[in-house]
Amino acid sequence: MLKMSDEERSVEFLHHHMETSFEKVMSEYLVLDIEWLEEYTERHNEVRAIARLADPIFPDQESNMICLFPPFFPNDTNKE
């Protein structure tokens, strides 16, 4: 079994949540871009993605909707 890179795992993570956790939102809005936010403290490390969304009728205008994904743990290999 090939081990996936963090980048491959993060893409799989996003696809999973776009298709399951946020299925309704993703079916109604366009994803303009996705940004990763990283917070590292003494007590925890957290990496989250935020998707900026647009209404499909006005794709050039960012909507006031965003999608905050659950934390992604790049070093957690238990899910492979």
N, CA, C and O atoms as a Maestro MAE file, in Angstrom:
{
 s_m_m2io_version
 :::
 2.0.0
}

f_m_ct {
 s_m_title
 :::
 protein
 m_atom[320] {
  # First column is atom index #
  i_m_mmod_type
  r_m_x_coord
  r_m_y_coord
  r_m_z_coord
  i_m_residue_number
  s_m_chain_name
  s_m_pdb_residue_name
  s_m_pdb_atom_name
  i_m_atomic_number
  :::
  1 25 0.854 -1.182 0.000 1 A "MET " " N  " 7
  2 3 0.000 0.000 0.000 1 A "MET " " CA " 6
  3 2 0.898 1.243 0.000 1 A "MET " " C  " 6
  4 15 1.797 1.366 0.832 1 A "MET " " O  " 8
  5 25 0.649 2.155 -0.934 2 A "LEU " " N  " 7
  6 3 1.415 3.387 -1.011 2 A "LEU " " CA " 6
  7 2 0.926 4.370 0.038 2 A "LEU " " C  " 6
  8 15 -0.275 4.537 0.251 2 A "LEU " " O  " 8
  9 25 1.873 5.008 0.678 3 A "LYS " " N  " 7
  10 3 1.523 6.014 1.671 3 A "LYS " " CA " 6
  11 2 1.273 7.340 0.959 3 A "LYS " " C  " 6
  12 15 2.077 7.769 0.132 3 A "LYS " " O  " 8
  13 25 0.154 7.985 1.283 4 A "MET " " N  " 7
  14 3 -0.178 9.266 0.660 4 A "MET " " CA " 6
  15 2 0.603 10.391 1.329 4 A "MET " " C  " 6
  16 15 0.909 10.337 2.520 4 A "MET " " O  " 8
  17 25 0.915 11.405 0.537 5 A "SER " " N  " 7
  18 3 1.560 12.597 1.078 5 A "SER " " CA " 6
  19 2 0.508 13.425 1.817 5 A "SER " " C  " 6
  20 15 -0.693 13.206 1.657 5 A "SER " " O  " 8
  21 25 0.970 14.367 2.619 6 A "ASP " " N  " 7
  22 3 0.042 15.271 3.314 6 A "ASP " " CA " 6
  23 2 -0.831 16.027 2.314 6 A "ASP " " C  " 6
  24 15 -2.018 16.249 2.552 6 A "ASP " " O  " 8
  25 25 -0.232 16.412 1.207 7 A "GLU " " N  " 7
  26 3 -0.998 17.144 0.192 7 A "GLU " " CA " 6
  27 2 -2.105 16.257 -0.385 7 A "GLU " " C  " 6
  28 15 -3.240 16.711 -0.534 7 A "GLU " " O  " 8
  29 25 -1.794 15.019 -0.706 8 A "GLU " " N  " 7
  30 3 -2.801 14.097 -1.236 8 A "GLU " " CA " 6
  31 2 -3.897 13.831 -0.206 8 A "GLU " " C  " 6
  32 15 -5.080 13.788 -0.543 8 A "GLU " " O  " 8
  33 25 -3.493 13.654 1.046 9 A "ARG " " N  " 7
  34 3 -4.466 13.424 2.114 9 A "ARG " " CA " 6
  35 2 -5.358 14.642 2.326 9 A "ARG " " C  " 6
  36 15 -6.552 14.497 2.587 9 A "ARG " " O  " 8
  37 25 -4.786 15.844 2.216 10 A "SER " " N  " 7
  38 3 -5.591 17.056 2.408 10 A "SER " " CA " 6
  39 2 -6.613 17.215 1.291 10 A "SER " " C  " 6
  40 15 -7.737 17.650 1.541 10 A "SER " " O  " 8
  41 25 -6.242 16.873 0.070 11 A "VAL " " N  " 7
  42 3 -7.181 16.940 -1.052 11 A "VAL " " CA " 6
  43 2 -8.298 15.922 -0.849 11 A "VAL " " C  " 6
  44 15 -9.470 16.234 -1.058 11 A "VAL " " O  " 8
  45 25 -7.940 14.715 -0.446 12 A "GLU " " N  " 7
  46 3 -8.950 13.689 -0.164 12 A "GLU " " CA " 6
  47 2 -9.883 14.133 0.968 12 A "GLU " " C  " 6
  48 15 -11.093 13.918 0.906 12 A "GLU " " O  " 8
  49 25 -9.310 14.747 1.990 13 A "PHE " " N  " 7
  50 3 -10.074 15.269 3.129 13 A "PHE " " CA " 6
  51 2 -11.100 16.307 2.654 13 A "PHE " " C  " 6
  52 15 -12.271 16.242 3.025 13 A "PHE " " O  " 8
  53 25 -10.652 17.265 1.830 14 A "LEU " " N  " 7
  54 3 -11.554 18.299 1.319 14 A "LEU " " CA " 6
  55 2 -12.659 17.701 0.456 14 A "LEU " " C  " 6
  56 15 -13.828 18.058 0.605 14 A "LEU " " O  " 8
  57 25 -12.294 16.802 -0.436 15 A "HIS " " N  " 7
  58 3 -13.301 16.163 -1.299 15 A "HIS " " CA " 6
  59 2 -14.339 15.429 -0.463 15 A "HIS " " C  " 6
  60 15 -15.538 15.528 -0.722 15 A "HIS " " O  " 8
  61 25 -13.875 14.697 0.534 16 A "HIS " " N  " 7
  62 3 -14.798 13.964 1.399 16 A "HIS " " CA " 6
  63 2 -15.811 14.914 2.046 16 A "HIS " " C  " 6
  64 15 -17.015 14.663 2.007 16 A "HIS " " O  " 8
  65 25 -15.322 15.994 2.635 17 A "HIS " " N  " 7
  66 3 -16.226 16.910 3.330 17 A "HIS " " CA " 6
  67 2 -17.111 17.701 2.370 17 A "HIS " " C  " 6
  68 15 -18.247 18.033 2.707 17 A "HIS " " O  " 8
  69 25 -16.602 18.000 1.187 18 A "MET " " N  " 7
  70 3 -17.431 18.697 0.200 18 A "MET " " CA " 6
  71 2 -18.576 17.801 -0.270 18 A "MET " " C  " 6
  72 15 -19.674 18.288 -0.539 18 A "MET " " O  " 8
  73 25 -18.327 16.502 -0.369 19 A "GLU " " N  " 7
  74 3 -19.340 15.565 -0.861 19 A "GLU " " CA " 6
  75 2 -20.278 15.065 0.228 19 A "GLU " " C  " 6
  76 15 -21.395 14.646 -0.077 19 A "GLU " " O  " 8
  77 25 -19.857 15.096 1.487 20 A "THR " " N  " 7
  78 3 -20.700 14.550 2.554 20 A "THR " " CA " 6
  79 2 -21.129 15.619 3.556 20 A "THR " " C  " 6
  80 15 -22.321 15.898 3.684 20 A "THR " " O  " 8
  81 25 -20.189 16.212 4.258 21 A "SER " " N  " 7
  82 3 -20.522 17.158 5.330 21 A "SER " " CA " 6
  83 2 -21.209 18.428 4.811 21 A "SER " " C  " 6
  84 15 -22.106 18.966 5.459 21 A "SER " " O  " 8
  85 25 -20.778 18.896 3.638 22 A "PHE " " N  " 7
  86 3 -21.290 20.160 3.100 22 A "PHE " " CA " 6
  87 2 -21.947 19.966 1.737 22 A "PHE " " C  " 6
  88 15 -21.888 20.845 0.877 22 A "PHE " " O  " 8
  89 25 -22.563 18.823 1.552 23 A "GLU " " N  " 7
  90 3 -23.158 18.476 0.262 23 A "GLU " " CA " 6
  91 2 -24.166 19.526 -0.209 23 A "GLU " " C  " 6
  92 15 -24.122 19.935 -1.369 23 A "GLU " " O  " 8
  93 25 -25.065 19.965 0.661 24 A "LYS " " N  " 7
  94 3 -26.106 20.930 0.276 24 A "LYS " " CA " 6
  95 2 -25.494 22.285 -0.104 24 A "LYS " " C  " 6
  96 15 -25.850 22.864 -1.130 24 A "LYS " " O  " 8
  97 25 -24.593 22.773 0.712 25 A "VAL " " N  " 7
  98 3 -23.949 24.063 0.427 25 A "VAL " " CA " 6
  99 2 -23.172 23.990 -0.885 25 A "VAL " " C  " 6
  100 15 -23.249 24.903 -1.707 25 A "VAL " " O  " 8
  101 25 -22.422 22.901 -1.082 26 A "MET " " N  " 7
  102 3 -21.608 22.768 -2.285 26 A "MET " " CA " 6
  103 2 -22.458 22.601 -3.542 26 A "MET " " C  " 6
  104 15 -22.003 22.908 -4.644 26 A "MET " " O  " 8
  105 25 -23.693 22.116 -3.381 27 A "SER " " N  " 7
  106 3 -24.574 21.979 -4.547 27 A "SER " " CA " 6
  107 2 -25.243 23.302 -4.912 27 A "SER " " C  " 6
  108 15 -25.755 23.445 -6.022 27 A "SER " " O  " 8
  109 25 -25.246 24.273 -3.994 28 A "GLU " " N  " 7
  110 3 -25.915 25.545 -4.237 28 A "GLU " " CA " 6
  111 2 -24.967 26.709 -4.525 28 A "GLU " " C  " 6
  112 15 -25.388 27.725 -5.079 28 A "GLU " " O  " 8
  113 25 -23.703 26.573 -4.157 29 A "TYR " " N  " 7
  114 3 -22.733 27.662 -4.327 29 A "TYR " " CA " 6
  115 2 -21.521 27.188 -5.103 29 A "TYR " " C  " 6
  116 15 -21.248 25.991 -5.192 29 A "TYR " " O  " 8
  117 25 -20.797 28.150 -5.665 30 A "LEU " " N  " 7
  118 3 -19.528 27.879 -6.335 30 A "LEU " " CA " 6
  119 2 -18.392 28.136 -5.350 30 A "LEU " " C  " 6
  120 15 -18.454 29.082 -4.565 30 A "LEU " " O  " 8
  121 25 -17.369 27.309 -5.386 31 A "VAL " " N  " 7
  122 3 -16.182 27.533 -4.558 31 A "VAL " " CA " 6
  123 2 -15.240 28.430 -5.354 31 A "VAL " " C  " 6
  124 15 -14.773 28.056 -6.430 31 A "VAL " " O  " 8
  125 25 -14.967 29.617 -4.816 32 A "LEU " " N  " 7
  126 3 -14.052 30.545 -5.477 32 A "LEU " " CA " 6
  127 2 -12.600 30.169 -5.201 32 A "LEU " " C  " 6
  128 15 -11.771 30.128 -6.110 32 A "LEU " " O  " 8
  129 25 -12.313 29.898 -3.943 33 A "ASP " " N  " 7
  130 3 -10.972 29.455 -3.576 33 A "ASP " " CA " 6
  131 2 -11.017 28.838 -2.184 33 A "ASP " " C  " 6
  132 15 -11.997 28.968 -1.450 33 A "ASP " " O  " 8
  133 25 -9.934 28.172 -1.853 34 A "ILE " " N  " 7
  134 3 -9.791 27.538 -0.547 34 A "ILE " " CA " 6
  135 2 -8.467 27.981 0.038 34 A "ILE " " C  " 6
  136 15 -7.433 27.958 -0.630 34 A "ILE " " O  " 8
  137 25 -8.516 28.382 1.293 35 A "GLU " " N  " 7
  138 3 -7.317 28.846 2.001 35 A "GLU " " CA " 6
  139 2 -7.139 27.969 3.248 35 A "GLU " " C  " 6
  140 15 -8.109 27.626 3.924 35 A "GLU " " O  " 8
  141 25 -5.901 27.621 3.534 36 A "TRP " " N  " 7
  142 3 -5.596 26.841 4.740 36 A "TRP " " CA " 6
  143 2 -5.133 27.785 5.836 36 A "TRP " " C  " 6
  144 15 -4.252 28.617 5.622 36 A "TRP " " O  " 8
  145 25 -5.733 27.650 7.011 37 A "LEU " " N  " 7
  146 3 -5.329 28.416 8.185 37 A "LEU " " CA " 6
  147 2 -4.628 27.467 9.144 37 A "LEU " " C  " 6
  148 15 -5.140 26.391 9.452 37 A "LEU " " O  " 8
  149 25 -3.462 27.867 9.610 38 A "GLU " " N  " 7
  150 3 -2.692 27.033 10.519 38 A "GLU " " CA " 6
  151 2 -2.500 27.763 11.837 38 A "GLU " " C  " 6
  152 15 -2.075 28.918 11.860 38 A "GLU " " O  " 8
  153 25 -2.812 27.090 12.931 39 A "GLU " " N  " 7
  154 3 -2.629 27.658 14.265 39 A "GLU " " CA " 6
  155 2 -1.830 26.659 15.096 39 A "GLU " " C  " 6
  156 15 -2.258 25.528 15.325 39 A "GLU " " O  " 8
  157 25 -0.684 27.099 15.529 40 A "TYR " " N  " 7
  158 3 0.178 26.235 16.334 40 A "TYR " " CA " 6
  159 2 0.410 26.900 17.678 40 A "TYR " " C  " 6
  160 15 0.960 27.999 17.755 40 A "TYR " " O  " 8
  161 25 -0.013 26.224 18.736 41 A "THR " " N  " 7
  162 3 0.208 26.713 20.088 41 A "THR " " CA " 6
  163 2 0.912 25.623 20.882 41 A "THR " " C  " 6
  164 15 1.142 24.525 20.375 41 A "THR " " O  " 8
  165 25 1.250 25.927 22.114 42 A "GLU " " N  " 7
  166 3 1.883 24.921 22.964 42 A "GLU " " CA " 6
  167 2 0.958 23.752 23.224 42 A "GLU " " C  " 6
  168 15 1.412 22.622 23.407 42 A "GLU " " O  " 8
  169 25 -0.336 24.017 23.242 43 A "ARG " " N  " 7
  170 3 -1.301 22.972 23.613 43 A "ARG " " CA " 6
  171 2 -1.857 22.193 22.436 43 A "ARG " " C  " 6
  172 15 -2.204 21.021 22.585 43 A "ARG " " O  " 8
  173 25 -1.950 22.815 21.272 44 A "HIS " " N  " 7
  174 3 -2.480 22.066 20.122 44 A "HIS " " CA " 6
  175 2 -2.050 22.693 18.807 44 A "HIS " " C  " 6
  176 15 -1.686 23.867 18.736 44 A "HIS " " O  " 8
  177 25 -2.106 21.882 17.787 45 A "ASN " " N  " 7
  178 3 -1.859 22.330 16.418 45 A "ASN " " CA " 6
  179 2 -3.135 22.080 15.630 45 A "ASN " " C  " 6
  180 15 -3.707 20.991 15.687 45 A "ASN " " O  " 8
  181 25 -3.572 23.075 14.906 46 A "GLU " " N  " 7
  182 3 -4.815 22.930 14.156 46 A "GLU " " CA " 6
  183 2 -4.646 23.522 12.768 46 A "GLU " " C  " 6
  184 15 -4.163 24.642 12.604 46 A "GLU " " O  " 8
  185 25 -5.050 22.753 11.779 47 A "VAL " " N  " 7
  186 3 -5.034 23.209 10.390 47 A "VAL " " CA " 6
  187 2 -6.455 23.068 9.872 47 A "VAL " " C  " 6
  188 15 -7.040 21.987 9.938 47 A "VAL " " O  " 8
  189 25 -7.012 24.161 9.354 48 A "ARG " " N  " 7
  190 3 -8.385 24.156 8.829 48 A "ARG " " CA " 6
  191 2 -8.414 24.834 7.472 48 A "ARG " " C  " 6
  192 15 -7.628 25.738 7.188 48 A "ARG " " O  " 8
  193 25 -9.324 24.384 6.655 49 A "ALA " " N  " 7
  194 3 -9.536 25.022 5.357 49 A "ALA " " CA " 6
  195 2 -10.784 25.891 5.431 49 A "ALA " " C  " 6
  196 15 -11.752 25.567 6.118 49 A "ALA " " O  " 8
  197 25 -10.734 26.989 4.715 50 A "ILE " " N  " 7
  198 3 -11.889 27.868 4.560 50 A "ILE " " CA " 6
  199 2 -12.124 28.037 3.061 50 A "ILE " " C  " 6
  200 15 -11.213 28.387 2.310 50 A "ILE " " O  " 8
  201 25 -13.353 27.783 2.644 51 A "ALA " " N  " 7
  202 3 -13.715 27.981 1.242 51 A "ALA " " CA " 6
  203 2 -14.530 29.259 1.120 51 A "ALA " " C  " 6
  204 15 -15.496 29.462 1.855 51 A "ALA " " O  " 8
  205 25 -14.138 30.113 0.194 52 A "ARG " " N  " 7
  206 3 -14.929 31.296 -0.114 52 A "ARG " " CA " 6
  207 2 -15.900 30.906 -1.227 52 A "ARG " " C  " 6
  208 15 -15.521 30.246 -2.195 52 A "ARG " " O  " 8
  209 25 -17.145 31.319 -1.076 53 A "LEU " " N  " 7
  210 3 -18.199 30.870 -1.981 53 A "LEU " " CA " 6
  211 2 -18.806 32.027 -2.758 53 A "LEU " " C  " 6
  212 15 -18.728 33.188 -2.355 53 A "LEU " " O  " 8
  213 25 -19.417 31.670 -3.893 54 A "ALA " " N  " 7
  214 3 -20.138 32.649 -4.717 54 A "ALA " " CA " 6
  215 2 -21.449 32.031 -5.164 54 A "ALA " " C  " 6
  216 15 -21.564 30.814 -5.317 54 A "ALA " " O  " 8
  217 25 -22.423 32.882 -5.367 55 A "ASP " " N  " 7
  218 3 -23.705 32.446 -5.918 55 A "ASP " " CA " 6
  219 2 -23.475 32.125 -7.398 55 A "ASP " " C  " 6
  220 15 -22.825 32.906 -8.094 55 A "ASP " " O  " 8
  221 25 -23.989 31.004 -7.893 56 A "PRO " " N  " 7
  222 3 -23.752 30.656 -9.298 56 A "PRO " " CA " 6
  223 2 -24.334 31.667 -10.292 56 A "PRO " " C  " 6
  224 15 -23.881 31.735 -11.435 56 A "PRO " " O  " 8
  225 25 -25.323 32.445 -9.875 57 A "ILE " " N  " 7
  226 3 -25.894 33.463 -10.764 57 A "ILE " " CA " 6
  227 2 -24.939 34.641 -10.923 57 A "ILE " " C  " 6
  228 15 -24.897 35.274 -11.979 57 A "ILE " " O  " 8
  229 25 -24.165 34.937 -9.865 58 A "PHE " " N  " 7
  230 3 -23.188 36.031 -9.882 58 A "PHE " " CA " 6
  231 2 -21.807 35.478 -9.523 58 A "PHE " " C  " 6
  232 15 -21.283 35.788 -8.453 58 A "PHE " " O  " 8
  233 25 -21.216 34.672 -10.389 59 A "PRO " " N  " 7
  234 3 -19.968 33.984 -10.040 59 A "PRO " " CA " 6
  235 2 -18.769 34.913 -9.824 59 A "PRO " " C  " 6
  236 15 -17.772 34.501 -9.230 59 A "PRO " " O  " 8
  237 25 -18.852 36.143 -10.294 60 A "ASP " " N  " 7
  238 3 -17.739 37.079 -10.099 60 A "ASP " " CA " 6
  239 2 -17.820 37.816 -8.775 60 A "ASP " " C  " 6
  240 15 -16.914 38.573 -8.428 60 A "ASP " " O  " 8
  241 25 -18.899 37.600 -8.034 61 A "GLN " " N  " 7
  242 3 -19.082 38.278 -6.745 61 A "GLN " " CA " 6
  243 2 -18.998 37.257 -5.613 61 A "GLN " " C  " 6
  244 15 -19.731 36.268 -5.586 61 A "GLN " " O  " 8
  245 25 -18.092 37.521 -4.689 62 A "GLU " " N  " 7
  246 3 -18.005 36.662 -3.506 62 A "GLU " " CA " 6
  247 2 -19.256 36.865 -2.662 62 A "GLU " " C  " 6
  248 15 -19.677 37.997 -2.429 62 A "GLU " " O  " 8
  249 25 -19.847 35.767 -2.206 63 A "SER " " N  " 7
  250 3 -21.028 35.884 -1.350 63 A "SER " " CA " 6
  251 2 -20.579 36.093 0.093 63 A "SER " " C  " 6
  252 15 -19.384 36.090 0.388 63 A "SER " " O  " 8
  253 25 -21.540 36.272 0.977 64 A "ASN " " N  " 7
  254 3 -21.193 36.395 2.386 64 A "ASN " " CA " 6
  255 2 -21.119 35.019 3.048 64 A "ASN " " C  " 6
  256 15 -20.977 34.926 4.267 64 A "ASN " " O  " 8
  257 25 -21.212 33.958 2.255 65 A "MET " " N  " 7
  258 3 -21.105 32.585 2.761 65 A "MET " " CA " 6
  259 2 -19.660 32.109 2.656 65 A "MET " " C  " 6
  260 15 -18.986 32.319 1.647 65 A "MET " " O  " 8
  261 25 -19.208 31.464 3.723 66 A "ILE " " N  " 7
  262 3 -17.935 30.759 3.688 66 A "ILE " " CA " 6
  263 2 -18.186 29.359 4.237 66 A "ILE " " C  " 6
  264 15 -19.209 29.103 4.872 66 A "ILE " " O  " 8
  265 25 -17.265 28.480 3.991 67 A "CYS " " N  " 7
  266 3 -17.362 27.124 4.513 67 A "CYS " " CA " 6
  267 2 -16.109 26.864 5.347 67 A "CYS " " C  " 6
  268 15 -14.998 26.839 4.818 67 A "CYS " " O  " 8
  269 25 -16.293 26.674 6.639 68 A "LEU " " N  " 7
  270 3 -15.180 26.379 7.540 68 A "LEU " " CA " 6
  271 2 -15.135 24.866 7.743 68 A "LEU " " C  " 6
  272 15 -16.028 24.286 8.361 68 A "LEU " " O  " 8
  273 25 -14.103 24.247 7.225 69 A "PHE " " N  " 7
  274 3 -13.971 22.798 7.308 69 A "PHE " " CA " 6
  275 2 -13.501 22.376 8.698 69 A "PHE " " C  " 6
  276 15 -12.908 23.175 9.424 69 A "PHE " " O  " 8
  277 25 -13.763 21.127 9.067 70 A "PRO " " N  " 7
  278 3 -13.248 20.617 10.345 70 A "PRO " " CA " 6
  279 2 -11.724 20.613 10.329 70 A "PRO " " C  " 6
  280 15 -11.120 20.724 9.263 70 A "PRO " " O  " 8
  281 25 -11.093 20.486 11.495 71 A "PRO " " N  " 7
  282 3 -9.632 20.448 11.535 71 A "PRO " " CA " 6
  283 2 -9.076 19.260 10.748 71 A "PRO " " C  " 6
  284 15 -9.640 18.165 10.763 71 A "PRO " " O  " 8
  285 25 -7.976 19.498 10.072 72 A "PHE " " N  " 7
  286 3 -7.230 18.460 9.358 72 A "PHE " " CA " 6
  287 2 -5.942 18.235 10.131 72 A "PHE " " C  " 6
  288 15 -5.226 19.182 10.456 72 A "PHE " " O  " 8
  289 25 -5.658 16.987 10.418 73 A "PHE " " N  " 7
  290 3 -4.457 16.635 11.178 73 A "PHE " " CA " 6
  291 2 -3.483 15.926 10.237 73 A "PHE " " C  " 6
  292 15 -3.605 14.721 10.022 73 A "PHE " " O  " 8
  293 25 -2.519 16.657 9.673 74 A "PRO " " N  " 7
  294 3 -1.648 16.084 8.659 74 A "PRO " " CA " 6
  295 2 -0.807 14.903 9.139 74 A "PRO " " C  " 6
  296 15 -0.435 14.048 8.336 74 A "PRO " " O  " 8
  297 25 -0.510 14.844 10.401 75 A "ASN " " N  " 7
  298 3 0.338 13.753 10.900 75 A "ASN " " CA " 6
  299 2 -0.458 12.552 11.393 75 A "ASN " " C  " 6
  300 15 0.127 11.579 11.869 75 A "ASN " " O  " 8
  301 25 -1.766 12.604 11.286 76 A "ASP " " N  " 7
  302 3 -2.619 11.506 11.747 76 A "ASP " " CA " 6
  303 2 -2.733 10.470 10.634 76 A "ASP " " C  " 6
  304 15 -3.512 10.645 9.697 76 A "ASP " " O  " 8
  305 25 -1.972 9.412 10.734 77 A "THR " " N  " 7
  306 3 -1.966 8.374 9.712 77 A "THR " " CA " 6
  307 2 -2.901 7.231 10.043 77 A "THR " " C  " 6
  308 15 -2.921 6.236 9.317 77 A "THR " " O  " 8
  309 25 -3.675 7.331 11.107 78 A "ASN " " N  " 7
  310 3 -4.589 6.253 11.488 78 A "ASN " " CA " 6
  311 2 -5.726 6.085 10.490 78 A "ASN " " C  " 6
  312 15 -6.374 5.038 10.476 78 A "ASN " " O  " 8
  313 25 -5.985 7.087 9.654 79 A "LYS " " N  " 7
  314 3 -7.131 7.037 8.760 79 A "LYS " " CA " 6
  315 2 -6.768 6.481 7.385 79 A "LYS " " C  " 6
  316 15 -7.604 6.475 6.482 79 A "LYS " " O  " 8
  317 25 -5.545 6.020 7.219 80 A "GLU " " N  " 7
  318 3 -5.155 5.449 5.923 80 A "GLU " " CA " 6
  319 2 -5.414 3.982 5.903 80 A "GLU " " C  " 6
  320 15 -5.150 3.323 4.898 80 A "GLU " " O  " 8
  :::
 }
 m_bond[319] {
  # First column is bond index #
  i_m_from
  i_m_to
  i_m_order
  :::
  1 1 2 1
  2 2 3 1
  3 3 4 2
  4 3 5 1
  5 5 6 1
  6 6 7 1
  7 7 8 2
  8 7 9 1
  9 9 10 1
  10 10 11 1
  11 11 12 2
  12 11 13 1
  13 13 14 1
  14 14 15 1
  15 15 16 2
  16 15 17 1
  17 17 18 1
  18 18 19 1
  19 19 20 2
  20 19 21 1
  21 21 22 1
  22 22 23 1
  23 23 24 2
  24 23 25 1
  25 25 26 1
  26 26 27 1
  27 27 28 2
  28 27 29 1
  29 29 30 1
  30 30 31 1
  31 31 32 2
  32 31 33 1
  33 33 34 1
  34 34 35 1
  35 35 36 2
  36 35 37 1
  37 37 38 1
  38 38 39 1
  39 39 40 2
  40 39 41 1
  41 41 42 1
  42 42 43 1
  43 43 44 2
  44 43 45 1
  45 45 46 1
  46 46 47 1
  47 47 48 2
  48 47 49 1
  49 49 50 1
  50 50 51 1
  51 51 52 2
  52 51 53 1
  53 53 54 1
  54 54 55 1
  55 55 56 2
  56 55 57 1
  57 57 58 1
  58 58 59 1
  59 59 60 2
  60 59 61 1
  61 61 62 1
  62 62 63 1
  63 63 64 2
  64 63 65 1
  65 65 66 1
  66 66 67 1
  67 67 68 2
  68 67 69 1
  69 69 70 1
  70 70 71 1
  71 71 72 2
  72 71 73 1
  73 73 74 1
  74 74 75 1
  75 75 76 2
  76 75 77 1
  77 77 78 1
  78 78 79 1
  79 79 80 2
  80 79 81 1
  81 81 82 1
  82 82 83 1
  83 83 84 2
  84 83 85 1
  85 85 86 1
  86 86 87 1
  87 87 88 2
  88 87 89 1
  89 89 90 1
  90 90 91 1
  91 91 92 2
  92 91 93 1
  93 93 94 1
  94 94 95 1
  95 95 96 2
  96 95 97 1
  97 97 98 1
  98 98 99 1
  99 99 100 2
  100 99 101 1
  101 101 102 1
  102 102 103 1
  103 103 104 2
  104 103 105 1
  105 105 106 1
  106 106 107 1
  107 107 108 2
  108 107 109 1
  109 109 110 1
  110 110 111 1
  111 111 112 2
  112 111 113 1
  113 113 114 1
  114 114 115 1
  115 115 116 2
  116 115 117 1
  117 117 118 1
  118 118 119 1
  119 119 120 2
  120 119 121 1
  121 121 122 1
  122 122 123 1
  123 123 124 2
  124 123 125 1
  125 125 126 1
  126 126 127 1
  127 127 128 2
  128 127 129 1
  129 129 130 1
  130 130 131 1
  131 131 132 2
  132 131 133 1
  133 133 134 1
  134 134 135 1
  135 135 136 2
  136 135 137 1
  137 137 138 1
  138 138 139 1
  139 139 140 2
  140 139 141 1
  141 141 142 1
  142 142 143 1
  143 143 144 2
  144 143 145 1
  145 145 146 1
  146 146 147 1
  147 147 148 2
  148 147 149 1
  149 149 150 1
  150 150 151 1
  151 151 152 2
  152 151 153 1
  153 153 154 1
  154 154 155 1
  155 155 156 2
  156 155 157 1
  157 157 158 1
  158 158 159 1
  159 159 160 2
  160 159 161 1
  161 161 162 1
  162 162 163 1
  163 163 164 2
  164 163 165 1
  165 165 166 1
  166 166 167 1
  167 167 168 2
  168 167 169 1
  169 169 170 1
  170 170 171 1
  171 171 172 2
  172 171 173 1
  173 173 174 1
  174 174 175 1
  175 175 176 2
  176 175 177 1
  177 177 178 1
  178 178 179 1
  179 179 180 2
  180 179 181 1
  181 181 182 1
  182 182 183 1
  183 183 184 2
  184 183 185 1
  185 185 186 1
  186 186 187 1
  187 187 188 2
  188 187 189 1
  189 189 190 1
  190 190 191 1
  191 191 192 2
  192 191 193 1
  193 193 194 1
  194 194 195 1
  195 195 196 2
  196 195 197 1
  197 197 198 1
  198 198 199 1
  199 199 200 2
  200 199 201 1
  201 201 202 1
  202 202 203 1
  203 203 204 2
  204 203 205 1
  205 205 206 1
  206 206 207 1
  207 207 208 2
  208 207 209 1
  209 209 210 1
  210 210 211 1
  211 211 212 2
  212 211 213 1
  213 213 214 1
  214 214 215 1
  215 215 216 2
  216 215 217 1
  217 217 218 1
  218 218 219 1
  219 219 220 2
  220 219 221 1
  221 221 222 1
  222 222 223 1
  223 223 224 2
  224 223 225 1
  225 225 226 1
  226 226 227 1
  227 227 228 2
  228 227 229 1
  229 229 230 1
  230 230 231 1
  231 231 232 2
  232 231 233 1
  233 233 234 1
  234 234 235 1
  235 235 236 2
  236 235 237 1
  237 237 238 1
  238 238 239 1
  239 239 240 2
  240 239 241 1
  241 241 242 1
  242 242 243 1
  243 243 244 2
  244 243 245 1
  245 245 246 1
  246 246 247 1
  247 247 248 2
  248 247 249 1
  249 249 250 1
  250 250 251 1
  251 251 252 2
  252 251 253 1
  253 253 254 1
  254 254 255 1
  255 255 256 2
  256 255 257 1
  257 257 258 1
  258 258 259 1
  259 259 260 2
  260 259 261 1
  261 261 262 1
  262 262 263 1
  263 263 264 2
  264 263 265 1
  265 265 266 1
  266 266 267 1
  267 267 268 2
  268 267 269 1
  269 269 270 1
  270 270 271 1
  271 271 272 2
  272 271 273 1
  273 273 274 1
  274 274 275 1
  275 275 276 2
  276 275 277 1
  277 277 278 1
  278 278 279 1
  279 279 280 2
  280 279 281 1
  281 281 282 1
  282 282 283 1
  283 283 284 2
  284 283 285 1
  285 285 286 1
  286 286 287 1
  287 287 288 2
  288 287 289 1
  289 289 290 1
  290 290 291 1
  291 291 292 2
  292 291 293 1
  293 293 294 1
  294 294 295 1
  295 295 296 2
  296 295 297 1
  297 297 298 1
  298 298 299 1
  299 299 300 2
  300 299 301 1
  301 301 302 1
  302 302 303 1
  303 303 304 2
  304 303 305 1
  305 305 306 1
  306 306 307 1
  307 307 308 2
  308 307 309 1
  309 309 310 1
  310 310 311 1
  311 311 312 2
  312 311 313 1
  313 313 314 1
  314 314 315 1
  315 315 316 2
  316 315 317 1
  317 317 318 1
  318 318 319 1
  319 319 320 2
  :::
 }
}
